[in-house]
Amino acid sequence: MKYWIEVSDGWSWDLLLKGKRGLYAPNKKRYATMFKGIDRGDIVIHYLITQMTKDKEKKSSIIGLSRVKSKAYVRENQIIVDLEKITELPKPIKFNVFSKFLEKYSIAMQKLIKVGMQRYLTEISQKDFEEIFKQSSG
């Protein structure tokens, strides 16, 4: 099992909660490379940027988790990964909370934080996953 962070906007998250989308991107080499390692059973952390996110508390925050239901496939010139068990966190984890502990994360997670979460999909380590939730809880 692997862990991923998906960075998107509030509009996309709302569609995901309604079961109307999973992970998706244009069928381009750049995105195909990102999606290549995703497999059934992987865990996705959902992070919302400020754009198109109406709820102020959810902006620049980790707001949910899901499990990967399918490998990546192409339909209508889109790369798609189906998700299941979508769970919204009771309290979003703000960027300024989990990013304070940069030295505790893997190089991939450090790079993502340093660019302000400006990459659509990034694989992170299990330790990163655990650290995010550990730091946010105490």
Helices and strands as residue ranges (DSSP letters): E 3-8, H 10-17, E 23-26, H 29-35, E 43-48, G 56-58, E 61-68, E 73-75, E 78-81, E 83-94, H 95-98, G 99-104, H 107-114, E 121-124, H 126-137
